[in-house]
Amino acid sequence: MELYSLTIHELQEKIKSGGVTAMQLTESVFSRIDAVEDRVHSYIRLMKEQAMAAAAKADENIKKGDIQPLTGIPIALKDIVCTKGITTTCGSHILHNFVPPYDATVVEKLRNAGAVFVGKANMDEFAMGSSTETSYFGPTRNPWDLQRIPGGSSGGSAAAVAADECIASIGSDTGGSIRQPAALCGIVGLKPTYGRVSRFGLIAFASSLDQLGPFTKDVEECAIMM
């Protein structure tokens, strides 16, 4: 079985035992992206250079015995989450050159937990849609049937997990934008209780309803991400 198809908890065991390095895992995910991304179109922007550097740092930490819950795990971020120094577009041409000067809290927390960020996932423009067909950067396809939609607005985040183009991902949900694409792509998605996850750095759609949450392959991984 390929590394990119495993779950967080399966990979945690391999990383802790020294059976897999973060570099090997990240390389496996990018090989999968190379194989399927031109058909699925889960991502707006890949972050391979940053990801490989983060994986190398994760391997250094592993050697020191510093292993966090997500050390070396490749994660995709919906492109509605601010990332310092990296373009954040919300799927819109209006923000095609917007480079945030800070990281969202969720990005900081995931990085502190050892995550490796693979790229910024495609989405309906400004999260206003339920099919990921309204992105300025083109539609995302459902990995199970390329003629079907993956749902939305977090369709890129869901499709990336379902297609094994990352191990887990982050989406946002206002009125179903995590839960619906998770259902359509056959994976697990969670909209947390309001206030459970900081919204700082999430570009708003409806501030009192927006929530950041995880997409994973199974429920145990979802709990680890939270």
C-alpha positions as CSV (number, residue, x, y, z in Angstrom):
1,M,0.0,0.0,0.0
2,E,1.3,3.5,-1.0
3,L,2.1,5.9,1.8
4,Y,-0.3,8.5,0.5
5,S,-3.3,6.2,1.0
6,L,-2.7,5.6,4.7
7,T,-4.4,7.4,7.6
8,I,-2.9,9.8,10.1
9,H,-2.9,7.1,12.9
10,E,-1.4,4.5,10.6
11,L,1.4,7.0,9.6
12,Q,1.9,8.1,13.2
13,E,2.9,4.5,14.1
14,K,5.3,4.2,11.1
15,I,6.9,7.6,11.8
16,K,7.4,6.9,15.5
17,S,8.9,3.5,14.8
18,G,11.3,5.0,12.2
19,G,9.7,3.0,9.4
20,V,8.8,6.1,7.4
21,T,10.4,9.5,7.2
22,A,8.4,12.7,6.7
23,M,10.4,13.3,3.5
24,Q,9.3,9.9,2.1
25,L,5.7,10.6,3.0
26,T,5.7,14.0,1.5
27,E,7.4,12.8,-1.7
28,S,4.7,10.0,-1.9
29,V,1.9,12.6,-1.7
30,F,3.5,14.8,-4.4
31,S,3.9,11.7,-6.7
32,R,0.2,11.1,-6.3
33,I,-0.5,14.8,-7.1
34,D,1.6,14.5,-10.2
35,A,-0.4,11.5,-11.3
36,V,-4.0,12.8,-10.8
37,E,-4.1,16.5,-10.2
38,D,-4.5,17.4,-13.9
39,R,-7.8,15.5,-13.9
40,V,-9.2,16.3,-10.4
41,H,-7.9,19.9,-9.9
42,S,-8.0,19.9,-6.2
43,Y,-5.5,22.7,-5.8
44,I,-5.2,26.4,-6.7
45,R,-1.5,26.5,-5.6
46,L,0.9,23.8,-4.6
47,M,3.6,24.5,-2.0
48,K,6.1,21.8,-2.8
49,E,9.3,23.8,-1.9
50,Q,7.9,24.8,1.5
51,A,6.5,21.3,2.1
52,M,9.8,19.6,1.4
53,A,11.6,22.1,3.7
54,A,8.9,21.4,6.4
55,A,9.3,17.7,6.0
56,A,13.1,17.9,6.4
57,K,12.6,19.9,9.6
58,A,10.1,17.3,10.8
59,D,12.7,14.5,10.2
60,E,15.2,16.5,12.3
61,N,12.6,16.8,15.1
62,I,11.8,13.1,14.9
63,K,15.5,12.2,15.3
64,K,15.5,14.4,18.5
65,G,12.4,12.5,19.8
66,D,10.2,15.6,19.3
67,I,7.2,14.1,17.7
68,Q,3.9,16.0,17.8
69,P,0.4,14.7,16.8
70,L,0.8,15.7,13.2
71,T,4.6,15.6,12.7
72,G,5.3,15.0,9.0
73,I,1.7,14.7,8.0
74,P,0.9,16.4,4.6
75,I,-2.2,18.7,5.0
76,A,-4.0,20.8,2.4
77,L,-5.5,24.2,3.3
78,K,-8.7,25.6,1.7
79,D,-7.6,28.8,-0.1
80,I,-9.8,30.9,2.2
81,V,-7.3,30.5,5.1
82,C,-4.6,33.2,5.3
83,T,-1.0,31.9,4.9
84,K,1.8,34.4,5.5
85,G,3.8,35.1,2.4
86,I,1.7,32.7,0.3
87,T,-1.1,33.8,-2.0
88,T,-4.6,33.4,-0.7
89,T,-7.3,33.9,-3.3
90,C,-10.7,32.6,-2.0
91,G,-11.0,31.2,-5.6
92,S,-11.4,34.7,-7.0
93,H,-9.5,36.7,-9.6
94,I,-10.0,39.8,-7.3
95,L,-7.5,38.3,-4.8
96,H,-5.2,36.6,-7.4
97,N,-2.2,38.5,-6.0
98,F,-3.2,38.9,-2.3
99,V,-0.4,37.8,-0.1
100,P,-1.4,37.8,3.6
101,P,1.2,39.3,6.1
102,Y,0.2,36.8,8.8
103,D,-0.9,33.2,9.3
104,A,-4.4,32.2,10.4
105,T,-4.5,30.7,13.9
106,V,-5.4,27.3,12.5
107,V,-2.3,27.4,10.3
108,E,-0.1,28.3,13.3
109,K,-1.7,25.5,15.4
110,L,-1.3,22.9,12.7
111,R,2.3,23.9,12.1
112,N,3.1,23.7,15.8
113,A,1.5,20.2,15.8
114,G,4.1,19.3,13.1
115,A,1.9,19.4,9.9
116,V,3.4,19.8,6.5
117,F,1.4,22.1,4.2
118,V,1.0,20.7,0.7
119,G,-0.9,23.5,-1.0
120,K,-4.0,25.8,-1.1
121,A,-7.1,23.9,-2.2
122,N,-9.7,25.0,-4.7
123,M,-13.1,26.4,-3.7
124,D,-16.2,28.2,-4.9
125,E,-15.4,31.9,-5.3
126,F,-15.6,33.5,-1.8
127,A,-17.2,30.2,-0.6
128,M,-20.5,31.2,-2.4
129,G,-21.4,27.9,-4.0
130,S,-22.0,24.2,-3.3
131,S,-20.2,22.5,-6.2
132,T,-16.7,24.0,-6.6
133,E,-17.7,25.0,-10.1
134,T,-17.6,28.8,-9.6
135,S,-13.8,29.1,-8.8
136,Y,-12.0,31.6,-11.1
137,F,-9.3,28.9,-11.4
138,G,-11.6,26.3,-12.8
139,P,-13.8,23.5,-11.4
140,T,-12.7,20.6,-9.2
141,R,-13.9,17.1,-10.1
142,N,-15.1,14.3,-7.9
143,P,-12.3,11.8,-7.8
144,W,-14.8,8.9,-7.8
145,D,-16.4,10.1,-11.0
146,L,-14.8,12.9,-12.9
147,Q,-18.1,13.8,-14.5
148,R,-19.6,14.7,-11.1
149,I,-19.1,17.5,-8.7
150,P,-17.2,17.1,-5.4
151,G,-19.6,19.4,-3.6
152,G,-18.6,22.8,-2.2
153,S,-17.6,25.3,-1.3
154,S,-14.7,23.3,0.2
155,G,-14.7,20.8,-2.8
156,G,-11.0,21.1,-3.4
157,S,-10.2,20.2,0.2
158,A,-12.6,17.2,0.1
159,A,-11.4,16.0,-3.3
160,A,-7.7,16.2,-2.3
161,V,-8.4,13.8,0.6
162,A,-10.6,11.5,-1.4
163,A,-8.0,11.4,-4.2
164,D,-5.1,10.8,-1.8
165,E,-3.5,14.1,-2.8
166,C,-3.0,14.8,0.9
167,I,-3.5,12.9,4.1
168,A,-6.0,15.3,5.6
169,S,-7.2,18.9,4.8
170,I,-8.9,22.0,6.2
171,G,-12.1,23.4,4.9
172,S,-14.7,26.0,6.1
173,D,-18.4,25.5,6.7
174,T,-21.0,28.2,6.8
175,G,-24.1,26.3,5.7
176,G,-22.8,22.9,4.8
177,S,-19.5,23.6,3.0
178,I,-17.6,20.9,4.8
179,R,-20.3,18.4,5.5
180,Q,-21.8,18.3,2.0
181,P,-18.5,17.8,0.1
182,A,-17.4,15.2,2.6
183,A,-20.6,13.3,1.9
184,L,-20.2,13.6,-1.9
185,C,-16.6,12.5,-1.8
186,G,-17.1,9.6,0.7
187,I,-14.9,10.9,3.5
188,V,-15.3,12.4,7.0
189,G,-15.9,16.1,7.5
190,L,-16.7,18.0,10.6
191,K,-18.1,21.5,11.3
192,P,-17.0,22.1,14.9
193,T,-19.1,23.9,17.4
194,Y,-18.8,27.7,17.0
195,G,-15.8,28.9,19.0
196,R,-14.1,25.5,19.1
197,V,-11.7,26.6,16.4
198,S,-10.4,30.1,16.0
199,R,-11.7,32.0,13.0
200,F,-8.7,34.5,13.0
201,G,-7.3,34.5,9.5
202,L,-10.4,32.9,7.9
203,I,-11.7,35.3,5.2
204,A,-15.3,35.7,6.2
205,F,-18.5,34.8,4.3
206,A,-21.0,35.0,7.3
207,S,-19.0,35.7,10.4
208,S,-21.5,34.3,12.9
209,L,-21.8,31.0,11.0
210,D,-18.3,30.4,9.5
211,Q,-16.3,27.6,11.0
212,L,-13.0,25.9,10.1
213,G,-12.9,22.1,10.3
214,P,-11.1,19.0,9.1
215,F,-11.6,16.5,6.2
216,T,-10.1,13.1,6.9
217,K,-10.4,9.5,5.7
218,D,-11.8,8.2,9.0
219,V,-13.3,9.4,12.3
220,E,-10.2,8.6,14.4
221,E,-8.1,11.0,12.1
222,C,-10.8,13.6,12.5
223,A,-10.4,13.5,16.3
224,I,-6.6,13.7,15.9
225,M,-6.9,16.8,13.7
226,M,-9.2,18.5,16.3
